[in-house]
Amino acid sequence: MTNLLEITSREQWKELLELSETQPFFLFKHSTTCPISAFAHRQVTNFQTDLPIYFVKVIENRPISLEIADDLNVTHQSPQAILVMHRLAKWDQSHYDITEETMASAIDFLI
């Protein structure tokens, strides 16, 4: 099981965005009240990767979630998985398209 690291502040997000210049990571936008997001959360936590995986709770931290969408130039969705590299969204999927398989295929976008 993968350990997800929660983003709880704007400053933390900005640091991660800067670090993405040298270290790609996955970001999972999670709704704690949505059954589809619960499905996606299981997929994300079961996904085995060497890349860090961060998450933000979209209801509890809505301003951060919206800022992430703006910074990465992606439409805000929940649930949503995003592969971040060089301050860009290299890949993103939402809802039932967030699976271990699609996340594994996303790593091809790093090449």
N, C-alpha and C positions, 0 to 999 in steps of 0.2 A: 504494500500500500504506500502510495506517495504522500509525502508530507507537504501540505499546502500552507503557504505563508500568507497571512492576511495583510492587506494594505488598509490602513486605518487613517492615514493622514495625507494631505496634499504634498507635504514635504517628502514623505516616504515615496510617493508616486514619482515625484520629480527626480529623486535620486535614482530610482529604478530606470526611469526613462534615459537618464544620462548613462547609467551603467550598460544599457542596451547597446551602446556603441561598441563594447567589447564582449558582452555576455548576453546572447539571446535568451529569452525566457518565454514561457507560456503565461498568459493571464486569463483567468476565468472570472467572468462576471456572473454572480450567483444571486438568485432570489430565494430567500429562506422560506417563502410562502408558496412557491410554485412546484407542483409535482413534476413538471417537465424538467425544471432546474434540478430537482432531486435526482432524477435519472442521469442527467448530465454530470452532476457532482460525483456520482458513483463511477461513471466512465473516467472522469478526470483523476479521481483518487486511485483508481486501479491501473492507470496508465503508467508504465515503467519507462523512465527517461532519465538521462543525466542532466537535462536542463532543469533549472528551477521552475517551479509553478507557483504563481502568486494568485490570490483571489481577492475580490472586493464584493462585499454584500451590497447589492444595488439599492435596497430599500433603506438600510441603516446608514449607508454612506453615499447617498444619491449625488451630492455635489462632486465627489471624487469620481464616481462612475461616469458622470456626464463630462467631466474634464478629460478623462481617459479617452472617451469617444472623440472629443474635439481634438485632443493632441495627436491621436492616431488617425484622424480623418476617417473614422468608421461610423456607420449608423449605430446608435445605441440599441442594443438588444439584450434580452435576458431570458434564458441563459445565453452566454456567448463565450467562446474560447478564441483567443487571439495569440498568435505567435509574433513576438515583438523583437525586432533586430534593427539596429542603427536608427532608433527613434521612429520606426515605421511598423505598421501592421503588415507583416509579410504574408499572413494567412489569417482568415477568421471564419468561423462557422457559428451557427446558433441552433438552439432547440435540439431536435433529435439528430441533427447532423454532427453533434459533438459525441464522438465515439473514440474508443482507444485506437481503432483502425484509422480514422480520419486524422487524429492527432499524430499518429506515426507517419502517415503520408505527408503531413505538414513539414516535417523535418527536411524533406526534399527541397523545400523552398529556401533553405539555408545555403544551398550549394550555388 
